[in-house]
């Protein structure tokens, strides 16, 4: 099912026919260095377990210029998640996103910025998000730079927040805050 489409970016819900595409991306050590970890390559069973579980996350493939090049997911932050991140106002509508460009030949070409900017537009315009958050690992400078170019700001260091390649890694809580007029 189509979530949204811009001139260059199409975001659609993940389909079962995407399993092998995810396996190909998530078995590439170049990608795994930044997403999941090189010690966690995904085979078909792991992809099914990780990406096809039923919960409140909307999991999507995104296409650039008509070609599937990556994955993005978004989810409403529940009370427990808001508390974990230190949010006090439980009435705010906050969404989280996670994404990666699986086709690594599309890295460093502005595709990530176009994707994140388009997702901001969707979450603000269609889901009435007050804030959007991400939690990249602190050493992932390319991703952090992309998110900052899209209007996200680092707001809190999350120490030992995510396991990656056998170590607990620090992450930045990054936030896009909608300015209401």
ChimeraX attribute file (.defattr): number of C-alpha atoms within 10 A of each C-alpha:
attribute: neighborCount
match mode: 1-to-1
recipient: residues
	/A:1	9
	/A:2	11
	/A:3	14
	/A:4	16
	/A:5	15
	/A:6	12
	/A:7	7
	/A:8	14
	/A:9	20
	/A:10	21
	/A:11	25
	/A:12	19
	/A:13	18
	/A:14	21
	/A:15	12
	/A:16	10
	/A:17	8
	/A:18	14
	/A:19	17
	/A:20	13
	/A:21	17
	/A:22	21
	/A:23	19
	/A:24	15
	/A:25	22
	/A:26	24
	/A:27	17
	/A:28	16
	/A:29	16
	/A:30	14
	/A:31	19
	/A:32	20
	/A:33	15
	/A:34	18
	/A:35	20
	/A:36	17
	/A:37	18
	/A:38	19
	/A:39	13
	/A:40	17
	/A:41	18
	/A:42	21
	/A:43	15
	/A:44	15
	/A:45	10
	/A:46	14
	/A:47	19
	/A:48	15
	/A:49	11
	/A:50	10
	/A:51	17
	/A:52	14
	/A:53	11
	/A:54	8
	/A:55	8
	/A:56	10
	/A:57	15
	/A:58	17
	/A:59	23
	/A:60	23
	/A:61	25
	/A:62	28
	/A:63	20
	/A:64	19
	/A:65	12
	/A:66	10
	/A:67	12
	/A:68	18
	/A:69	21
	/A:70	24
	/A:71	22
	/A:72	21
	/A:73	20
	/A:74	20
	/A:75	17
	/A:76	19
	/A:77	20
	/A:78	13
	/A:79	13
	/A:80	11
	/A:81	13
	/A:82	17
	/A:83	13
	/A:84	10
	/A:85	16
	/A:86	10
	/A:87	13
	/A:88	10
	/A:89	10
	/A:90	13
	/A:91	8
	/A:92	14
	/A:93	17
	/A:94	25
	/A:95	24
	/A:96	20
	/A:97	20
	/A:98	16
	/A:99	20
	/A:100	21
	/A:101	22
	/A:102	25
	/A:103	17
	/A:104	14
	/A:105	9
	/A:106	14
	/A:107	14
	/A:108	11
	/A:109	9
	/A:110	10
	/A:111	19
	/A:112	22
	/A:113	18
	/A:114	17
	/A:115	25
	/A:116	21
	/A:117	16
	/A:118	20
	/A:119	22
	/A:120	22
	/A:121	15
	/A:122	16
	/A:123	22
	/A:124	19
	/A:125	10
	/A:126	10
	/A:127	14
	/A:128	15
	/A:129	21
	/A:130	17
	/A:131	19
	/A:132	24
	/A:133	23
	/A:134	22
	/A:135	22
	/A:136	24
	/A:137	24
	/A:138	16
	/A:139	13
	/A:140	14
	/A:141	11
	/A:142	12
	/A:143	18
	/A:144	21
	/A:145	12
	/A:146	19
	/A:147	22
	/A:148	15
	/A:149	13
	/A:150	18
	/A:151	15
	/A:152	21
	/A:153	18
	/A:154	18
	/A:155	13
	/A:156	14
	/A:157	16
	/A:158	18
	/A:159	13
	/A:160	13
	/A:161	16
	/A:162	17
	/A:163	13
	/A:164	20
	/A:165	15
	/A:166	11
	/A:167	9
	/A:168	12
	/A:169	17
	/A:170	19
	/A:171	21
	/A:172	22
	/A:173	20
	/A:174	22
	/A:175	22
	/A:176	22
	/A:177	16
	/A:178	14
	/A:179	7
	/A:180	5
	/A:181	3
